[in-house]
Amino acid sequence: MNHNDTLNHSPGQPLTAVVERIEIKKLHQGDNLIMGFSIGGGIDQDPAQNPFSQDKCDKGIYVTRITAKGPAELAGLMMGDKILQVNGWDMTMVTHDRARKRLTKKKEDVVRLLVTRKSLEDAVKKSMGPYQK
Amino acid sequence: MEDYDVRSAASILASVKEQEARFEQLTRALEEERRNVTLQLERANLPPNNPPTSQPLAWQQVVMQEQSPSNVTSLGMMQEPQEVVEETVTIEEDPGTPTSHVSVVTSDDGTTRRTETKDAAATLKVTKVVKTITRRTFHQPAAPSSASVSPRSRPASRSATPTATSLDGEPVTKMVKTVTTRTVRQVPLGPDGLPLPEGSSPLGSYTDSIDRRYVKNGGCGGGGGGFITPQATSTLTRSYNNSYGDSYGDATPDAPPYGRHYGLHDGYPELADGYGSLSRGLTYRPPRYPYMANSYRPENSYTLPIRKDDYGHVAQPQVPMGSSVLELNRSQPERFQPEPYGLEDDRRSLGPEEEEPYELEPDYSTANRRTLQGPSRGRTHREPLRDGPRVRGYPDEQVEAELIDERHPYIHGMYSAPLAQPERGSMASLDRMGGRRSPSIDSIRKDPRWRDPDLPEVIAMLGHPIDPVKSNAAAYLQHLCYENDKIKKDVRQLKGIPVLVGLLDHPKAEVHRKACGALRNISYGKDNDNKVAIKNCDGIPALVRLLRKTNDMEVRELITGTLWNLSSYEPLKMVIINHGLQTMTNEVIIPHSGWEHEPNEDSKPRDAEWTTVFKNTSGCLRNVSSDGAEARRRLRECEGLVDALLHALQSAVGKKDMDNKSVENCVCIMRNLSYHVHKEVPGAEKFQDPSGLQAPGSAGPQRKKKDDAGCFGGKKAKGRKNGENDKNYDTLDLPKRTEPTKGFELLYQPEVVRLYLSLLTESQNYNTLEAAAGALQNLSAGQWTWSNYIRATVRKEKGLPILVELLRSDSDKVVRAVAIALRNLSIDRRNKDLIGSYAMRDLVTNLPSGQQRPAKNLEEDTVVAILNTIHEIVTDSSENARSLIQAQAIEKLVAINRTSQSSRETKAASHVLQTVWSYKELRNALTKDGWNKSHFQPAVTVTPKITKNGKPGYDDTTLPLMEKNQDGYSTIDQRDKECKYKTSDGSADLTEREPLKNDTNRKHFIRSNRPAVSLVDACDVKPQPVDSWV
């Protein structure tokens, strides 16, 4: 099996991904800026415990929870999405905390994510018929 | 009613007098009317040979279709019939409804059999309900009537005994089965299977008079005069199962072969009787019931189960319902029947639903009940009393609960309507009236001559010379007060409470029961003035007196429920202790706990019974146990109390029945009584641990060399640990006991540790978990010999992993109690090492990460507790500080220190950081991670006082909690749990992992320790998944 699937992707390998761009406007909540979702994963985390990844070796950053009606949900982010980039920064090979920091920069009001999710990939595969990478 | 307050006493008095006069008049008039009606009925009964003949046919027809093998069964449990009431009900409904035939035989012993037949061709139209009731005992002409109505049932009622006996052998299960299939709708069949024309009932003409004056009064029992229902299509035959067995004779097995009967569960006659005539009058009495008057007897009047009435409502919803009790009383005071309230199946059916929501308030709550009642809460449910204790589904009611479940598979959906359709209908109509609270609205719909009494009148009636008037007035008050704070207040202001309290000493059971019921409702709720009013007229001693005097379970439930309500108000707690503590202990706690003062060697130890009375009483004691040192002292020294509670809990653990409210109450009492036990217990000073005071929690590395598993026995207790020495104080023995431990000493014996740990392992009830952890926390606080033992025992009993596991609980308060318990436990050096190694990660996980939303939204108190625990663990242990760093806590701590809104959190985090920084050997590693000294400085100007030493007794123990059901866990936490990475194997690791591989520093300790307690080794276990909100 070809492991170049986005969701099975091993860091460092070339990658073909079906991605979606999502732009989230942060919400001011008190002093904090929030987006209303939580992430899990990272190279310092145990990938086996990630319920969303396709294979349990993926150390990518995944969206684990979404606040209803929060900015992230409104922007179309979904639980289980794998975050590939944040404002252009790679997220497939970062520590959990690095990812968090990238997402929570105080000066940034808007975060642009590049995400992929299984349903996207499936949809593309379906529309393209037999599809080999 | 608003103007009550301004009404003068004189006018009240005047109106009372007037009422009384009218009452007498009425009584006379009613009697007369009754006689008339009886005659009429009798006359009517004789000729109607038509109905008898035609009816059977129709009935038979239908019945056959639904024959169920099991209808025989229900009688199995019944006793010998002595008196049989047969009731035949024909129900007519609007066209189009499915039909069913129901026959119910009621026998007074409390068995009910109902045969119900569904008619597939349900489109017939029926408009009437007719009930016939026959009491065999009374030997009245009634018998023929029953015969006429349904030949099948007649033999049964006549020869009830034999039939019953024959049925005895039948398994109950069968009956249950039939139940499930039962139809809800009543049958609209004409006598001959044809649709009935509306109003065809011959009764029509006189129904009005009957129901108003006579039938309502509970004339239901009325003897047999069968009145004729030409259209007795559906026949309800019920035997009522009186679970109390009090007044009733037996089962009436009749019509066994056909239809299904709902045997035991259906009609609990007691319902009918106990429930104040009030409710009957108000709620259930279908105004037009043609009950036979001729055999009318007082006893009879109360035998009709509610359900019957419900049919009535269905059939004739248009008839104004509800006569008030008072009216009833006026007319038929002598009919009053002093039977205990009975169980009511539809109420009980609420049980399962109710189990879950524990009381939401400290009070014995009537409120939660209400939430469950849904459609059915009309008047019927106003009287929390009745449904209250019963509904809960505690074990004592298990049997009934089961039956109900089986019988009414749909019951969960619609709370109280075992006979779904008809009842729903009736309930609905009740609902319409449900909004009424004012006693006088009823009357508007009725004959204007009969208005309901207003509140001052009702209160005045409490002093009426005739007892039934008193009791009915009290019952009516109870009813009015149900969940109506305004009326409670009015009753108080009208000085009704002292009168009710006065009635508690009334010799007649019915009177004091109803008075108590009213008081229970009045005492419930946030309005503490009502509670104070009860206390001010010496209501508490009166209740306690009655508790001593009565053996009636129901009354005891009411008393203890009232006391529970009262106990939620601080200023009354001591009063309750002063008057009722020993009585409650002797009368309720000890007997129901199964504990025996002088156990008989031969007999097996008894298990606790989780009765409502026990639950109420333990709830009351739980509340009063939080009233400070004096209250604790009184409870501890109350003879037999601690022993009994402990026995009850042990029995709960033994039976694995640990989630119920009674257990929760018991554990909470134990927790509260354990608070400050090291300071407050007589003779505590003898056990103070002087060395401990010098350096609690920071006493050097006292690693134990001896096998942990060694028991406590053997050596002389020195109760001393030597600060920095490697002295092994784990093996210190308990002081020699010259006699068996008893009373409050049991609170802190190391034996209790296992009990609490079992609860922590097994219970699903957050309150129980919190209380058990809190008890350990209390016991492990302080510096005295016993807390040393407790701390060591927790370790030996492998309690540390159990506690650490609970750090992951969704419940905030559980996490908090556990965290503080761990902190107190880590006063023990070896515990500290173990906790530092194995609990650190779970502790850190519970911390919020700075500005981000924490994984769990823990309250400030909890966060502070965790920080304090971490501080305790890293104090004097650079190893633990290293674990803390490895758990990636520094970032969180720094974030809290800098950004937390809470000064307490900031301060606590700052203490930890300073302590960490104080370990020079760690600074290197810290700098490598990018930290510098500034991160470890207090962000705010905090006095960098690390109160390391000389905190005599880490008394950061939980204050005894009131039973406040803040549930602590928010839904988001629950969701979190599901969405979060599954730590599928994480928890399993807890006990199996061999700790540690590479940390050489820790090796010796591990080795010496031999995983007696192998907590999770942080290095070895997969990292706890991190989940950050952004």
Interface residues (C-beta under 8 A of the other chain):
Chain A: D31 N32 I34 M35 F37 S38 I39 G40 G42 D44 Q45 D46 A48 Q49 N50 P51 T64 R65 M79 H96 D97 R100 L103 T104
Chain B: S849 Q851 Q852 R853 A855 Q888 E891 T899 R975 D976 C979 K980 Y981 K982 T983 S984 G986 K1022 P1023 P1025 V1026 D1027 S1028 W1029 V1030
